[in-house]
Amino acid sequence: MEDTYRFSHQLKVRYSEIDGQKIVFNAHYLTYIDAAVSEYFQEGLQFDIVKLAEEGKFDFVLAKSTLEYKRSAQLNDWLTIWCRVSKIGSSSMTMNFKITREGETDPLLLAEIIYVSYNPHTKKSQPVPAFVRERILEFENNT
C-alpha cells in the first residue's frame, strides 16, 4: 500500500511519548501526523511554509481529524508516517495518513485529516491558492 503514498516521514518513539501502559499515548499520534504534514509541504512540495504564511499567501489549519487506532507503537519503535492529499476542495484539503512500524506493512494507525486554507493576516479561510493546488496535483499524480 506504500506505493499509493508518495511521501513519508520517519521518527523514533521517545520515552516521554509513552503512557503507563508502556505504549504511545493516543494524542501523540496527532503530533506525529503534524510533523509529517509539515515535511510533506516543505520537503515533498518544496514550499517555504513559514515564508508563505508570513506573506499571507498560504497557510493551513486543522478543521477535522478522524483517527483509527489499529495497534500500538512502543518505546524506541521507528515509525513511518505516510501522507498524501486525496482531495482538494475550494478552501480545504483532505489528507490521508498511515503510520507503520519499521519493517512492517500493517498500519498502526489510519487517519483522515481535513485542513482549511487560511490567511494568517485576515484570520479567515481562503481558497486554496492555484499555485498550491497545481503543485499538489503534480506531486501526487507524478508516479
Helices and strands as residue ranges (DSSP letters): G 2-4, E 7-12, G 15-17, H 28-39, I 40-44, H 49-54, E 60-69, E 78-88, E 92-101, E 109-119, E 124-125, H 130-141
